[in-house]
Amino acid sequence: MKKIFLSLAVAALVSTTPLVAQNHTCGIDIASGIVAFDSAKGTLDGVECSFKGLSFFPLKISSYDCFLLGNHIGVYGSLGLRPGITYDREAKANGVTLSAGSNFRFGLDLMVGPAFGVDLGDSSVRFQIGVPFHALWAWGPDYETEINYVTKTNKYRYSAYGFALTPQFRFTANRRCSFIAGADFMFDFAVNWWQNYNGVKTSGSFDDAFSFTVLPYIGLGINFGD
């Protein structure tokens, strides 16, 4: 399934090439944020779980390509990298609350969906927003355990699926380069986990799950067309 989602993302970004040459409302954006904020909750095997996470200096490459109905409607695609995610987590069961932390090496965001855009004033500023499907995959660091003098490598992963809102302001949008500023708001309702611990593979899904992420960013837009 991961290969399918990644193929869709690449297709969404690459397929814009013949479209972007038609007008200056299309382009490729390269952006970075200072920090992404995560908050999630759900129930796993009757245990209430909650997570709060931070990811510093996330990176993303995206494209808004509005080419229909007077350049107001089009396609949005984005691939993002979170170089490190730190979660503080709590689990509540039978009136007892346990707290712990989790570290992930990196997370990969994928977003694909429709885009909407409009020029503001004299068109030197453009407002754009996407309403895409969102997927997040996060990989934890490998770690080793030793039992009866046998060392085994353990792995764990985390995934979430939902939708997002991606408002963005694009300044001097009629030139080759634009300054961009925006934020991604991600709402996920399917949250899953997987681990391989001492050679035993287990996985599961959180019931009544909800995850919210906000990622403010600034960056550079490379415009196509005249």
LUMTI-110653 format. One record per residue (C-alpha): residue in three letters; x, y, z. Coordinates in steps of 0.02 Angstrom, whole numbers, padded with zeros to 5 digits, always signed. Layout:
BEGIN
ALAXYZ...
***
This chain:
BEGIN
MET+00000+00000+00000LYS+00146+00117+00036LYS+00208+00095-00143ILE+00036+00143-00209PHE+00029+00303-00106LEU+00207+00352-00153SER+00170+00320-00336LEU+00018+00435-00324ALA+00124+00572-00246VAL+00259+00561-00378ALA+00128+00558-00516ALA+00041+00711-00442LEU+00203+00810-00437VAL+00275+00752-00603SER+00113+00759-00702THR+00100+00947-00671THR+00243+00982-00792PRO+00136+01001-00949LEU+00009+01104-00854VAL+00122+01229-00769ALA+00182+01302-00932GLN+00010+01376-00964ASN+00009+01511-00831HIS+00102+01585-00684THR-00020+01514-00557CYS+00078+01351-00557GLY+00246+01305-00483ILE+00351+01200-00367ASP+00373+01254-00187ILE+00516+01209-00071ALA+00481+01253+00110SER+00532+01220+00290GLY+00452+01248+00458ILE+00527+01276+00629VAL+00423+01143+00715ALA+00271+01033+00682PHE+00150+01002+00826ASP+00059+00835+00844SER-00082+00782+00959ALA-00168+00613+00950LYS-00280+00502+01054GLY-00364+00333+01039THR-00404+00170+01126LEU-00298+00013+01102ASP-00360-00151+01179GLY-00465-00053+01304VAL-00322+00061+01356GLU-00345+00249+01328CYS-00190+00321+01246SER-00141+00500+01208PHE+00011+00571+01119LYS+00090+00742+01103GLY+00233+00762+00982LEU+00357+00885+00909SER+00459+00877+00750PHE+00591+01010+00718PHE+00636+01084+00548PRO+00518+00982+00439LEU+00545+00997+00251LYS+00421+00986+00108ILE+00409+01001-00081SER+00237+01038-00151SER+00144+01102-00302TYR-00017+01202-00324ASP-00071+01192-00506CYS-00230+01291-00537PHE-00273+01281-00721LEU-00464+01267-00729LEU-00604+01396-00721GLY-00495+01548-00739ASN-00349+01472-00644HIS-00452+01449-00486ILE-00461+01258-00474GLY-00327+01126-00498VAL-00220+00994-00414TYR-00113+00996-00257GLY+00025+00872-00213SER+00154+00869-00075LEU+00293+00760-00005GLY+00359+00806+00166LEU+00499+00744+00279ARG+00501+00760+00467PRO+00681+00722+00516GLY+00638+00675+00694ILE+00477+00656+00795THR+00475+00653+00985TYR+00314+00595+01070ASP+00261+00607+01252ARG+00128+00474+01279GLU+00007+00426+01416ALA-00093+00266+01441LYS-00240+00252+01560ALA-00313+00086+01620ASN-00405+00040+01780GLY-00377+00213+01851VAL-00188+00202+01827THR-00094+00324+01715LEU+00074+00278+01641SER+00187+00403+01551ALA+00329+00370+01431GLY+00418+00441+01280SER+00445+00382+01102ASN+00571+00441+00973PHE+00557+00414+00787ARG+00700+00434+00664PHE+00592+00519+00535GLY+00416+00534+00467LEU+00355+00545+00287ASP+00200+00648+00242LEU+00104+00624+00080MET-00038+00737+00022VAL-00134+00730-00144GLY-00298+00816-00185PRO-00390+00964-00261ALA-00324+01143-00251PHE-00410+01312-00256GLY-00328+01482-00286VAL-00369+01665-00310ASP-00266+01822-00344LEU-00283+01959-00214GLY-00285+02142-00263ASP-00166+02176-00409SER-00120+01989-00415SER+00052+02015-00337VAL-00017+01910-00193ARG-00107+01747-00220PHE-00202+01643-00093GLN-00207+01455-00121ILE-00275+01308-00023GLY-00276+01121-00047VAL-00396+00994+00026PRO-00295+00835+00002PHE-00292+00658+00066HIS-00155+00644+00199ALA-00046+00498+00252LEU+00095+00493+00379TRP+00220+00353+00404ALA+00345+00364+00548TRP+00491+00245+00577GLY+00565+00220+00749PRO+00750+00187+00776ASP+00808+00007+00780TYR+00863-00051+00951GLU+00934-00214+01017THR+00886-00327+01162GLU+00981-00478+01228ILE+00891-00631+01298ASN+00987-00789+01344TYR+01142-00719+01259VAL+01047-00697+01096THR+01041-00519+01028LYS+00894-00468+00921THR+00855-00307+00828ASN+00687-00228+00865LYS+00588-00108+00755TYR+00429-00006+00772ARG+00323+00102+00656TYR+00173+00217+00661SER+00051+00271+00526ALA-00099+00388+00512TYR-00223+00427+00373GLY-00349+00566+00348PHE-00361+00734+00259ALA-00281+00905+00270LEU-00309+01091+00240THR-00159+01182+00166PRO-00184+01371+00155GLN-00041+01469+00078PHE-00001+01648+00028ARG+00110+01670-00125PHE+00191+01841-00146THR+00241+01916-00316ALA+00160+01766-00399ASN+00187+01838-00574ARG+00376+01816-00567ARG+00494+01668-00580CYS+00519+01658-00392SER+00396+01691-00252PHE+00407+01703-00065ILE+00279+01586+00012ALA+00206+01571+00186GLY+00074+01451+00246ALA+00025+01310+00362ASP-00032+01130+00346PHE-00173+01069+00458MET-00186+00879+00458PHE-00334+00781+00527ASP-00310+00592+00537PHE-00441+00465+00591ALA-00354+00299+00555VAL-00201+00273+00667ASN-00101+00111+00663TRP+00057+00040+00741TRP+00176-00104+00703GLN+00324-00176+00795ASN+00447-00319+00787TYR+00503-00357+00965ASN+00620-00503+00996GLY+00568-00580+00832VAL+00382-00569+00869LYS+00285-00458+00749THR+00127-00372+00814SER+00017-00234+00744GLY-00148-00149+00782SER-00262-00002+00753PHE-00323+00126+00879ASP-00511+00134+00908ASP-00595+00306+00906ALA-00430+00378+00848PHE-00402+00561+00807SER-00238+00645+00766PHE-00209+00830+00732THR-00049+00908+00665VAL-00009+01089+00624LEU+00146+01134+00524PRO+00177+01321+00489TYR+00311+01354+00358ILE+00398+01479+00245GLY+00490+01446+00084LEU+00529+01483-00097GLY+00412+01454-00243ILE+00479+01425-00418ASN+00349+01485-00543PHE+00317+01417-00717GLY+00243+01502-00868ASP+00252+01682-00927
***
